[in-house]
């Protein structure tokens, strides 16, 4: 199993790190692709990605692409033609797509959501997404699409991605290992 987690200047760091860490704990090969050699996140934390988005080959396939939020990071995702191309190809292949916080707006702006899609997001972008089957659930799943509300739901969100990519037992093990539930 292989997942791409793009990050851009302005990405929400808690979401990015929780997603990356938990997917790796689940045994998923995670590639962190950034929009530079060092990405400065929304709260000033700097992350060194594994590679730059532009270095990914067109024929590289992932089982999942998981987008962290952060308003400026999301805007940078929308403006990234390489990421748009990868997301479109990934959707055509019916891969898992995850988007948390403001990141569902990326899918909206790239016309990748069916009008009937059940989605959720950070409250700050909810109005933009009202044309869909919008829910206030902490995590929403619609087929191969998983969305979530924000940094406070990042653990639940990533566990849902793990369940879809691997299985319930692995998600339970990861949750137990980090003492998420007792």
Backbone as a chain_set.jsonl record, in Angstrom:
{"seq": "XXXXXXXXXXXXXXXXXXXXXXXXXXXXXXXXXXXXXXXXXXXXXXXXXXXXXXXXXXXXXXXXXXXXXXXXXXXXXXXXXXXXXXXXXXXXXXXXXXXXXXXXXXXXXXXXXXXXXXXXXXXXXXXXXXXXXXXXXXXXXXXXXXXXXXXXXXXXXXXXXXXXXXXXXXXXXXXXXXXXXX", "coords": {"N": [[0.838, -1.187, 0.0], [0.469, 2.217, -0.798], [0.699, 5.666, -0.199], [0.132, 9.075, -1.046], [0.934, 12.09, 0.43], [0.448, 15.26, -0.033], [2.053, 18.376, 0.679], [2.042, 21.88, 1.257], [3.252, 25.262, 1.303], [1.761, 26.784, 4.016], [0.157, 24.669, 4.725], [-1.773, 22.88, 7.153], [-0.089, 21.96, 9.895], [-0.466, 20.104, 12.07], [-2.433, 18.37, 11.088], [-1.13, 17.354, 8.789], [1.156, 16.028, 9.894], [-0.01, 14.17, 11.689], [-1.51, 12.594, 9.896], [0.559, 11.565, 8.206], [2.22, 10.216, 10.094], [0.425, 8.323, 11.316], [-0.438, 6.791, 9.1], [1.994, 5.65, 8.348], [2.527, 4.152, 10.66], [0.638, 2.229, 10.262], [1.8, 0.683, 8.407], [1.829, 1.579, 5.841], [3.322, 2.763, 2.916], [4.383, 5.933, 2.773], [4.583, 8.788, 0.838], [5.73, 11.978, 1.081], [5.105, 14.829, -0.515], [6.209, 17.977, -1.403], [5.776, 21.567, -2.028], [8.175, 22.719, -2.215], [11.659, 22.593, -1.138], [11.727, 22.849, 1.588], [8.905, 23.119, 3.562], [6.903, 25.603, 4.863], [4.619, 25.564, 7.304], [1.209, 26.341, 8.397], [1.379, 27.37, 11.012], [3.977, 28.087, 11.238], [5.706, 25.939, 11.557], [8.279, 24.036, 10.148], [8.584, 21.683, 7.562], [10.379, 19.07, 6.076], [9.883, 17.75, 3.044], [9.651, 14.447, 1.473], [10.072, 14.55, -1.229], [9.745, 16.811, -4.024], [6.679, 17.992, -5.408], [6.799, 18.291, -8.191], [8.729, 16.465, -8.855], [7.599, 13.989, -8.9], [6.781, 11.228, -10.894], [4.768, 10.975, -13.866], [3.673, 8.483, -14.219], [3.503, 7.378, -11.743], [1.781, 5.602, -9.305], [-0.629, 5.65, -6.674], [-2.25, 4.229, -3.818], [-3.775, 5.783, -2.249], [-4.49, 9.27, -1.993], [-3.985, 11.783, 0.219], [-5.115, 14.717, 1.505], [-4.032, 17.265, 3.56], [-5.368, 20.083, 5.419], [-5.566, 23.63, 5.911], [-5.77, 26.923, 5.15], [-4.131, 28.564, 3.389], [-2.403, 26.611, 2.406], [-4.237, 24.971, 1.06], [-5.079, 26.722, -0.96], [-2.678, 26.883, -2.351], [-2.498, 24.223, -3.177], [-4.662, 24.132, -4.979], [-3.716, 25.736, -7.003], [-1.685, 24.211, -8.066], [-0.677, 22.606, -10.795], [0.476, 20.099, -11.275], [-0.355, 18.57, -9.049], [-3.112, 18.689, -9.478], [-3.329, 17.212, -11.875], [-2.412, 14.703, -10.953], [-4.382, 14.103, -9.026], [-6.687, 13.969, -10.646], [-6.076, 11.776, -12.346], [-5.824, 9.825, -10.376], [-8.398, 9.714, -9.323], [-9.779, 8.76, -11.561], [-8.723, 6.193, -11.624], [-9.974, 5.194, -9.479], [-8.943, 5.439, -6.87], [-8.372, 5.839, -3.312], [-9.357, 8.87, -1.853], [-8.581, 11.33, 0.434], [-9.561, 14.145, 2.346], [-9.146, 16.757, 4.514], [-10.319, 19.297, 6.784], [-10.012, 22.382, 5.306], [-9.413, 21.264, 2.893], [-11.336, 19.764, 1.279], [-12.257, 21.733, -0.43], [-10.39, 21.892, -2.454], [-11.013, 19.665, -4.034], [-13.566, 20.421, -4.799], [-13.026, 22.814, -6.269], [-11.59, 21.73, -8.372], [-13.506, 20.41, -9.702], [-14.14, 17.753, -8.936], [-16.012, 16.486, -7.406], [-19.027, 14.744, -7.066], [-22.344, 16.032, -7.246], [-23.951, 14.78, -5.424], [-22.242, 13.941, -3.477], [-21.355, 12.953, -0.225], [-20.067, 14.926, 2.151], [-17.837, 16.588, 4.473], [-16.329, 19.333, 6.279], [-14.008, 21.869, 7.433], [-15.603, 24.346, 9.424], [-15.177, 26.945, 8.399], [-15.16, 26.807, 5.627], [-17.509, 25.717, 4.917], [-19.755, 26.924, 3.703], [-18.984, 27.215, 1.028], [-19.176, 24.611, 0.208], [-21.806, 23.833, 0.315], [-23.433, 22.958, -1.759], [-23.333, 20.264, -1.995], [-23.991, 16.997, -0.504], [-23.844, 17.896, 2.353], [-22.54, 17.352, 5.598], [-22.412, 17.502, 9.199], [-20.97, 15.639, 10.484], [-18.071, 14.253, 12.114], [-16.289, 12.779, 10.595], [-16.742, 11.973, 7.258], [-17.788, 9.592, 4.91], [-17.893, 8.673, 1.559], [-18.184, 6.387, -0.631], [-15.107, 5.976, -2.105], [-14.128, 8.279, -1.08], [-13.072, 10.226, 1.614], [-13.768, 12.591, 4.044], [-13.128, 15.213, 6.457], [-13.366, 17.256, 9.464], [-11.324, 18.922, 10.784], [-8.213, 19.79, 12.487], [-8.721, 18.723, 15.037], [-10.071, 16.408, 14.45], [-8.361, 14.794, 13.164], [-7.151, 12.334, 13.931], [-9.312, 10.469, 13.974], [-10.103, 10.713, 11.311], [-7.798, 9.808, 9.903], [-7.716, 7.18, 10.806], [-10.014, 6.226, 9.56], [-9.171, 6.329, 6.899], [-7.117, 4.423, 7.04], [-8.641, 2.136, 7.668], [-10.016, 1.855, 5.244], [-7.919, 1.521, 3.425], [-6.38, -0.6, 4.438], [-7.331, -2.454, 6.826], [-9.792, -3.094, 9.435], [-8.612, -4.249, 11.718], [-5.963, -3.359, 11.617], [-6.334, -0.593, 11.831], [-7.418, -0.514, 14.416], [-5.244, -1.506, 15.878], [-3.325, 0.537, 15.462], [-4.667, 2.705, 16.686], [-4.734, 1.736, 19.312], [-1.971, 1.499, 19.837], [-1.19, 4.175, 20.006], [-2.6, 4.954, 22.141], [-5.14, 6.058, 21.778], [-7.75, 5.427, 22.381], [-9.145, 4.166, 25.402]], "CA": [[0.0, 0.0, 0.0], [1.257, 3.435, -0.962], [-0.106, 6.881, -0.109], [0.751, 10.371, -1.266], [0.447, 13.19, 1.263], [1.04, 16.519, -0.488], [2.067, 19.503, 1.612], [2.387, 23.139, 0.596], [3.38, 26.363, 2.251], [0.455, 27.09, 4.57], [-0.554, 23.449, 5.139], [-1.997, 22.732, 8.594], [0.936, 21.016, 10.29], [-0.975, 19.001, 12.898], [-3.106, 17.416, 10.204], [-0.127, 16.689, 7.948], [2.001, 15.116, 10.678], [-0.846, 13.065, 12.188], [-1.799, 11.724, 8.753], [1.796, 10.882, 7.807], [2.637, 9.318, 11.172], [-0.498, 7.193, 11.51], [-0.389, 5.914, 7.932], [3.241, 4.881, 8.448], [2.338, 3.164, 11.73], [-0.206, 1.175, 9.702], [2.592, -0.058, 7.438], [1.619, 2.142, 4.512], [4.446, 3.531, 2.389], [3.897, 7.298, 2.59], [5.448, 9.758, 0.164], [5.349, 13.349, 1.383], [5.568, 15.664, -1.625], [6.0, 19.378, -1.078], [5.918, 22.561, -3.078], [9.522, 23.262, -2.066], [12.566, 21.728, -0.374], [11.248, 22.981, 2.963], [7.558, 23.693, 3.539], [6.543, 26.314, 6.093], [3.201, 25.292, 7.532], [0.344, 27.447, 8.807], [1.781, 27.915, 12.307], [5.414, 28.344, 11.205], [6.496, 24.709, 11.629], [8.88, 23.705, 8.851], [8.655, 20.249, 7.285], [11.173, 18.703, 4.903], [9.181, 16.66, 2.363], [10.481, 13.402, 0.867], [10.372, 14.996, -2.594], [8.894, 17.903, -4.463], [5.577, 17.541, -6.257], [7.223, 18.243, -9.597], [9.631, 15.325, -9.059], [6.824, 12.751, -9.034], [6.603, 10.875, -12.302], [3.374, 10.886, -14.304], [3.174, 7.109, -14.151], [3.513, 6.908, -10.357], [0.434, 5.329, -8.8], [-0.812, 5.559, -5.233], [-3.526, 3.661, -3.4], [-4.525, 6.891, -1.651], [-3.939, 10.623, -1.907], [-4.621, 12.357, 1.408], [-4.833, 16.152, 1.529], [-4.251, 18.027, 4.79], [-5.96, 21.388, 5.183], [-4.839, 24.879, 6.074], [-6.334, 27.724, 4.054], [-3.132, 28.944, 2.381], [-1.957, 25.371, 1.78], [-5.287, 24.552, 0.135], [-4.982, 27.609, -2.128], [-1.492, 26.454, -3.102], [-2.866, 22.957, -3.839], [-5.552, 24.455, -6.106], [-2.903, 26.352, -8.061], [-0.61, 23.296, -8.459], [-1.123, 21.811, -11.946], [0.951, 18.714, -11.102], [-1.26, 17.916, -8.108], [-4.399, 18.537, -10.151], [-3.187, 16.086, -12.806], [-2.324, 13.465, -10.168], [-5.691, 13.839, -8.426], [-7.62, 13.556, -11.703], [-5.712, 10.405, -12.72], [-6.102, 8.979, -9.221], [-9.861, 9.55, -9.27], [-10.142, 7.872, -12.677], [-8.319, 4.838, -11.228], [-10.812, 4.875, -8.315], [-8.143, 5.377, -5.657], [-8.898, 6.497, -2.117], [-9.009, 10.281, -1.698], [-8.915, 11.891, 1.731], [-9.407, 15.599, 2.419], [-9.546, 17.217, 5.844], [-10.334, 20.726, 7.078], [-10.396, 23.152, 4.119], [-8.98, 20.542, 1.688], [-12.396, 19.408, 0.33], [-12.397, 22.818, -1.397], [-9.547, 21.531, -3.597], [-11.805, 18.753, -4.861], [-14.641, 21.256, -5.349], [-12.47, 23.725, -7.279], [-11.123, 20.936, -9.516], [-14.694, 19.721, -10.233], [-13.953, 16.325, -8.699], [-17.043, 15.987, -6.502], [-20.4, 14.61, -7.57], [-23.276, 16.863, -6.47], [-24.533, 13.948, -4.363], [-21.168, 13.507, -2.569], [-21.506, 13.219, 1.204], [-18.789, 15.486, 2.585], [-17.782, 17.525, 5.58], [-15.143, 20.192, 6.173], [-13.88, 22.883, 8.475], [-16.73, 25.28, 9.331], [-14.844, 28.164, 7.647], [-15.385, 26.623, 4.181], [-18.768, 24.98, 4.762], [-20.653, 27.597, 2.761], [-18.507, 26.891, -0.322], [-19.475, 23.211, -0.081], [-23.217, 23.564, 0.606], [-24.115, 22.355, -2.897], [-23.183, 18.809, -1.905], [-24.705, 16.412, 0.643], [-22.959, 18.337, 3.433], [-22.882, 16.854, 6.924], [-21.58, 17.985, 10.3], [-20.256, 14.495, 11.08], [-16.633, 14.495, 12.263], [-15.692, 12.127, 9.433], [-17.773, 11.545, 6.303], [-17.261, 8.704, 3.879], [-18.768, 8.486, 0.406], [-17.408, 5.526, -1.52], [-13.648, 6.026, -1.907], [-13.828, 9.628, -0.606], [-13.201, 10.431, 3.059], [-13.528, 13.984, 4.415], [-13.197, 15.42, 7.895], [-13.609, 18.641, 9.862], [-10.17, 19.754, 11.118], [-7.116, 19.216, 13.275], [-9.277, 17.948, 16.149], [-10.632, 15.142, 13.967], [-7.326, 14.176, 12.318], [-6.942, 10.925, 14.294], [-10.462, 9.705, 13.469], [-10.018, 10.781, 9.857], [-6.736, 8.921, 9.414], [-8.144, 5.801, 11.068], [-10.958, 5.864, 8.493], [-8.345, 6.065, 5.72], [-6.451, 3.138, 7.279], [-9.659, 1.08, 7.515], [-10.311, 1.677, 3.833], [-6.739, 1.057, 2.702], [-5.847, -1.854, 4.978], [-8.451, -3.157, 7.442], [-10.2, -2.651, 10.776], [-7.641, -4.717, 12.716], [-4.8, -2.466, 11.572], [-6.771, 0.684, 12.403], [-7.542, -0.725, 15.868], [-3.887, -1.633, 16.427], [-2.714, 1.867, 15.469], [-5.361, 3.478, 17.732], [-4.265, 1.199, 20.59], [-0.554, 1.842, 20.001], [-1.024, 5.584, 20.394], [-3.492, 5.131, 23.287], [-6.201, 6.972, 21.382], [-8.938, 5.025, 23.163], [-8.822, 3.229, 26.477]], "C": [[0.882, 1.249, 0.0], [0.324, 4.643, -0.965], [0.739, 8.105, -0.393], [0.106, 11.372, -0.321], [1.148, 14.457, 0.774], [1.033, 17.535, 0.648], [2.518, 20.734, 0.833], [2.581, 24.199, 1.664], [1.974, 26.76, 2.694], [-0.369, 25.879, 4.959], [-0.68, 23.43, 6.656], [-1.082, 21.608, 9.092], [0.448, 19.854, 11.143], [-1.607, 17.934, 12.017], [-2.089, 16.643, 9.381], [0.656, 15.644, 8.743], [1.194, 13.936, 11.215], [-1.15, 12.085, 11.058], [-0.569, 10.895, 8.385], [2.183, 9.83, 8.833], [1.736, 8.095, 11.281], [-0.501, 6.25, 10.313], [0.87, 5.061, 7.97], [3.148, 3.836, 9.552], [1.506, 1.977, 11.242], [0.535, 0.349, 8.647], [2.418, 0.419, 6.014], [2.848, 2.957, 4.131], [3.921, 4.923, 2.051], [4.97, 8.145, 1.92], [4.896, 11.14, 0.479], [5.959, 14.225, 0.294], [5.217, 17.114, -1.337], [6.13, 20.301, -2.262], [7.25, 23.299, -2.962], [10.374, 22.289, -1.278], [12.24, 21.725, 1.109], [9.898, 23.675, 2.873], [7.295, 24.353, 4.888], [5.026, 26.219, 6.247], [2.492, 26.488, 8.144], [0.742, 28.099, 10.124], [3.297, 28.088, 12.397], [6.292, 27.112, 11.342], [7.01, 24.394, 10.23], [8.999, 22.191, 8.719], [9.473, 20.044, 6.019], [10.462, 17.531, 4.231], [10.173, 15.635, 1.802], [10.929, 13.809, -0.525], [9.506, 16.206, -2.886], [7.83, 17.351, -5.393], [6.037, 17.359, -7.698], [8.151, 17.072, -9.9], [8.889, 14.001, -9.2], [6.592, 12.463, -10.511], [5.118, 10.718, -12.623], [2.803, 9.486, -14.174], [3.184, 6.541, -12.736], [2.077, 6.767, -9.852], [0.447, 5.191, -7.285], [-2.149, 4.9, -4.954], [-4.414, 4.735, -2.791], [-3.748, 8.184, -1.839], [-4.715, 11.298, -0.787], [-4.152, 13.803, 1.559], [-5.074, 16.75, 2.907], [-4.803, 19.406, 4.437], [-5.001, 22.532, 5.456], [-5.191, 25.77, 4.897], [-5.31, 28.1, 2.991], [-2.588, 27.704, 1.674], [-2.949, 24.877, 0.751], [-5.257, 25.423, -1.12], [-3.788, 27.212, -2.981], [-1.738, 25.122, -3.802], [-3.69, 23.242, -5.1], [-4.752, 24.987, -7.29], [-1.809, 25.437, -8.593], [-1.097, 22.35, -9.566], [-0.701, 20.351, -11.828], [0.019, 17.949, -10.162], [-2.628, 17.706, -8.749], [-4.373, 17.327, -11.088], [-3.176, 14.758, -12.044], [-3.676, 13.107, -9.552], [-6.694, 13.352, -9.472], [-7.342, 12.107, -12.123], [-6.076, 9.424, -11.61], [-7.606, 8.699, -9.108], [-10.337, 8.606, -10.371], [-9.811, 6.412, -12.359], [-9.108, 4.347, -10.005], [-9.991, 4.63, -7.046], [-8.833, 6.093, -4.513], [-8.424, 7.953, -2.126], [-9.496, 10.734, -0.332], [-8.666, 13.39, 1.708], [-9.969, 16.066, 3.756], [-9.507, 18.745, 5.905], [-10.816, 21.504, 5.86], [-10.111, 22.39, 2.827], [-10.115, 20.048, 0.779], [-12.641, 20.498, -0.723], [-11.533, 22.546, -2.632], [-10.36, 20.671, -4.563], [-12.967, 19.492, -5.525], [-14.111, 22.118, -6.503], [-12.006, 22.981, -8.524], [-12.264, 20.123, -10.135], [-14.587, 18.199, -10.095], [-15.018, 15.714, -7.798], [-18.386, 15.884, -7.224], [-21.306, 15.473, -6.688], [-23.893, 16.085, -5.309], [-23.493, 13.502, -3.329], [-21.488, 13.91, -1.125], [-20.141, 13.667, 1.709], [-18.971, 16.328, 3.835], [-16.495, 18.317, 5.438], [-15.031, 21.048, 7.428], [-15.041, 23.868, 8.317], [-16.439, 26.52, 8.475], [-15.074, 28.038, 6.148], [-16.704, 25.913, 3.897], [-19.682, 25.622, 3.719], [-20.268, 27.292, 1.312], [-18.97, 25.509, -0.752], [-20.946, 22.853, 0.123], [-23.978, 22.927, -0.548], [-24.052, 20.845, -2.925], [-24.04, 18.295, -0.76], [-23.833, 16.656, 1.876], [-23.467, 17.842, 4.78], [-21.954, 17.47, 7.965], [-20.892, 16.837, 11.033], [-18.766, 14.813, 11.139], [-15.84, 13.907, 11.101], [-16.84, 11.669, 8.546], [-17.108, 10.677, 5.24], [-18.313, 8.521, 2.796], [-17.971, 7.683, -0.621], [-15.94, 5.584, -1.157], [-13.185, 7.406, -1.431], [-14.078, 9.717, 0.896], [-12.863, 11.892, 3.343], [-13.689, 14.129, 5.925], [-13.113, 16.907, 8.208], [-12.363, 19.482, 10.145], [-9.173, 19.036, 11.991], [-7.63, 18.329, 14.418], [-9.874, 16.619, 15.739], [-9.603, 14.338, 13.163], [-7.081, 12.702, 12.651], [-8.063, 10.05, 13.741], [-10.432, 9.613, 11.94], [-8.988, 9.778, 9.326], [-7.063, 7.465, 9.701], [-9.14, 5.333, 10.012], [-10.207, 5.558, 7.196], [-7.659, 4.703, 5.862], [-7.437, 1.986, 7.123], [-9.927, 0.793, 6.037], [-9.117, 1.082, 3.08], [-6.281, -0.332, 3.143], [-6.997, -2.678, 5.546], [-8.707, -2.626, 8.85], [-9.169, -3.038, 11.834], [-6.428, -3.792, 12.763], [-5.165, -1.109, 12.166], [-6.882, 0.574, 13.924], [-6.174, -0.817, 16.53], [-3.224, -0.268, 16.526], [-3.344, 2.727, 16.572], [-4.896, 3.044, 19.123], [-2.822, 1.595, 20.865], [-0.344, 3.275, 20.45], [-1.929, 5.969, 21.571], [-4.571, 6.181, 22.967], [-7.47, 6.709, 22.175], [-8.46, 4.11, 24.281], [-10.068, 2.496, 26.896]], "O": [[1.893, 1.323, 0.698], [-0.705, 4.647, -1.64], [1.913, 8.166, -0.028], [-1.118, 11.493, -0.274], [2.303, 14.703, 1.121], [0.121, 17.552, 1.475], [3.28, 20.632, -0.129], [2.125, 24.044, 2.796], [1.106, 27.036, 1.866], [-1.479, 26.029, 5.471], [0.206, 23.91, 7.363], [-1.281, 20.443, 8.749], [0.903, 18.725, 10.959], [-1.348, 16.742, 12.183], [-2.169, 15.419, 9.282], [0.797, 14.504, 8.302], [1.681, 12.806, 11.195], [-1.056, 10.872, 11.25], [-0.649, 9.673, 8.268], [2.444, 8.681, 8.479], [2.219, 6.964, 11.333], [-0.561, 5.033, 10.489], [0.82, 3.872, 7.656], [3.654, 2.727, 9.383], [1.65, 0.862, 11.741], [-0.033, -0.574, 8.064], [2.82, -0.268, 5.075], [3.351, 3.747, 4.929], [3.105, 5.075, 1.142], [6.111, 8.209, 2.376], [3.74, 11.44, 0.182], [7.18, 14.346, 0.194], [4.063, 17.439, -1.06], [6.535, 19.895, -3.352], [7.428, 24.371, -3.541], [9.875, 21.271, -0.799], [12.449, 20.728, 1.801], [9.758, 24.693, 2.194], [7.449, 23.722, 5.934], [4.265, 26.728, 5.424], [3.106, 27.527, 8.382], [0.462, 29.281, 10.328], [3.845, 28.22, 13.491], [7.515, 27.225, 11.252], [6.268, 24.476, 9.251], [9.452, 21.506, 9.637], [9.291, 20.745, 5.023], [10.435, 16.431, 4.782], [11.366, 15.911, 1.673], [12.028, 13.462, -0.958], [8.643, 16.575, -2.09], [8.054, 16.358, -6.085], [5.692, 16.369, -8.344], [8.344, 16.72, -11.064], [9.488, 12.995, -9.581], [6.247, 13.36, -11.281], [4.318, 10.37, -11.755], [1.592, 9.314, -14.035], [2.905, 5.358, -12.542], [1.271, 7.692, -9.958], [1.402, 4.684, -6.696], [-3.076, 4.998, -5.758], [-5.64, 4.627, -2.808], [-2.517, 8.194, -1.845], [-5.942, 11.38, -0.829], [-2.962, 14.075, 1.719], [-6.209, 16.746, 3.384], [-4.712, 19.842, 3.289], [-3.791, 22.418, 5.258], [-4.932, 25.402, 3.752], [-5.593, 27.969, 1.8], [-2.339, 27.742, 0.469], [-2.554, 24.414, -0.319], [-5.397, 24.908, -2.229], [-3.879, 27.207, -4.208], [-1.241, 24.909, -4.908], [-3.441, 22.661, -6.157], [-5.081, 24.713, -8.444], [-1.067, 25.838, -9.489], [-1.842, 21.408, -9.298], [-1.443, 19.459, -12.238], [-0.353, 16.811, -10.446], [-3.235, 16.649, -8.577], [-5.298, 16.515, -11.085], [-3.846, 13.805, -12.439], [-4.071, 11.941, -9.555], [-7.464, 12.428, -9.212], [-8.269, 11.306, -12.241], [-6.575, 8.33, -11.874], [-8.018, 7.573, -8.829], [-11.197, 7.755, -10.139], [-10.53, 5.503, -12.775], [-8.923, 3.216, -9.556], [-10.298, 3.739, -6.254], [-9.77, 6.863, -4.724], [-7.251, 8.235, -2.372], [-10.661, 10.551, 0.021], [-7.686, 13.856, 1.127], [-11.126, 15.8, 4.083], [-8.759, 19.393, 5.173], [-11.947, 21.295, 5.422], [-10.531, 22.833, 1.758], [-9.881, 19.916, -0.422], [-13.178, 20.21, -1.793], [-11.908, 22.929, -3.74], [-10.386, 20.929, -5.766], [-13.309, 19.217, -6.675], [-14.694, 22.137, -7.587], [-12.025, 23.542, -9.619], [-12.032, 19.259, -10.981], [-14.905, 17.458, -11.025], [-14.931, 14.533, -7.461], [-18.818, 16.817, -7.901], [-21.042, 15.618, -5.494], [-24.312, 16.682, -4.317], [-23.826, 12.762, -2.403], [-21.842, 15.056, -0.849], [-19.18, 12.898, 1.699], [-20.078, 16.722, 4.202], [-15.665, 18.015, 4.581], [-15.845, 20.958, 8.348], [-15.424, 24.192, 7.192], [-17.36, 27.087, 7.885], [-15.173, 29.052, 5.457], [-16.979, 25.549, 2.754], [-20.314, 24.916, 2.934], [-21.144, 27.13, 0.463], [-19.138, 25.255, -1.945], [-21.294, 21.672, 0.103], [-25.072, 22.403, -0.338], [-24.657, 20.213, -3.792], [-24.741, 19.073, -0.113], [-23.172, 15.745, 2.376], [-24.661, 17.904, 5.07], [-20.847, 17.904, 7.647], [-20.297, 17.045, 12.091], [-18.256, 15.56, 10.304], [-14.836, 14.478, 10.677], [-17.794, 11.052, 9.02], [-16.024, 10.983, 4.744], [-19.478, 8.248, 3.084], [-17.182, 8.242, -1.383], [-15.564, 5.277, -0.026], [-11.985, 7.674, -1.384], [-15.141, 9.339, 1.389], [-11.807, 12.381, 2.94], [-14.299, 13.288, 6.585], [-12.825, 17.719, 7.329], [-12.338, 20.658, 9.781], [-9.27, 17.828, 12.21], [-7.028, 17.299, 14.723], [-10.157, 15.781, 16.595], [-9.941, 13.321, 12.557], [-6.829, 11.903, 11.75], [-7.807, 9.02, 13.118], [-10.705, 8.56, 11.364], [-9.276, 9.0, 8.415], [-6.715, 6.594, 8.904], [-9.114, 4.17, 9.61], [-10.57, 4.629, 6.475], [-7.626, 3.921, 4.912], [-7.108, 0.968, 6.514], [-10.05, -0.363, 5.631], [-9.29, 0.238, 2.2], [-5.847, -1.14, 2.323], [-7.577, -3.505, 4.842], [-7.942, -1.819, 9.378], [-8.882, -2.257, 12.741], [-5.927, -3.48, 13.844], [-4.383, -0.537, 12.926], [-6.473, 1.489, 14.639], [-5.966, -0.272, 17.614], [-2.625, 0.058, 17.551], [-2.629, 3.403, 17.311], [-4.69, 3.878, 20.004], [-2.481, 1.982, 21.983], [0.589, 3.557, 21.202], [-2.017, 7.137, 21.95], [-4.866, 7.062, 23.774], [-8.171, 7.634, 22.587], [-7.488, 3.371, 24.122], [-10.017, 1.654, 27.793]]}, "num_chains": 1, "name": "protein.A"}
